[in-house]
Amino acid sequence: MINYFINCVGLHCSFKTKKSLNKLQHKTTRNAIKKLKESKTKKEAGKLFPGVVSLIDKLAKKNVIHKNKASNLKSTLSKLK
């Protein structure tokens, strides 16, 4: 019973860590998307676009966001550049 309790505590700690990292990456991506949408020129948007797409793909790969949502975001952002 003690081993079970120790494993659960360890799993809970790793869950908290993963959750906080996922939230950080998601927030970073959302900020990058906002910056891309607020960019003044097409040239500036063109420079930011590949990095934002990369961040979106990473979130989809880690199942932080659904792959269809990632595809929809990339499609919407590609129309801006």
N, C-alpha and C positions, 0 to 999 in steps of 0.2 A: 504494500500500500504506500509506503514511503517513497519507493522508486517512482510510482505513478505520479505522486504529488510533485516530485522534483522535475519529472519530465514535463508536466503541465506548466509549471512555473517557467521552465526554460522555453517552452513553445510560446507562452504568452509574451515573454520578453522579445523573442525573435519576431513575433507578429507585430508588436508595437514598433519595432525598429523598421520592419518592411513597410508598415503603414505610413510612418512618418517620412520615409524616403520617397514612397510613391506620391504622397501629398506634395512634397517639395518639388519633385519632377513635374507633376501635373501643373502646379502653380507657375513654375518657370516657363513651361510651354505656353500656358495661357497668357503670360506677360509678353512672350515673344510674338504670339499671334496678335495681341493688341498693338504692339510696336509696329508690326508689319502692316496692319490695317491703317495705322495713323501716319505711315510714311508719306512724305510729301510728293516725291518723284517716283517715276517708274524705275529709274536706275537704282535708287535706294532700295525699293521693294524687291528688285531683281537680285540684289546682293543678299538680302535677308531671307529670301524664299527658300533656298536649299537648306539652310540651317534649321528653319522652322519645320520643314518637311521631315528632316532627319529626327527632330525631337518627337514629332507626331508618330513616326514609324516606331521609335523606341517604346513609346507608351503603348502602342497597339501590340507590339511583340510581347511585352510584359503583362498584357491583359489589364492594364490600368484603364484603358478605354477600349471600346469594341472596335473591331477592324472596320466595320462599316462606317462608324462615326469618323474614324481616321480618314477613310476614303472620302467621305463627304466634306470634311474639313479641308483636305488637300485640294479637292475640286473647287471649293469656294475660294480658297486663297489663290489658286492658279489664275482665276479670273481677274484678280486684283493686280497681278504683276505685269 
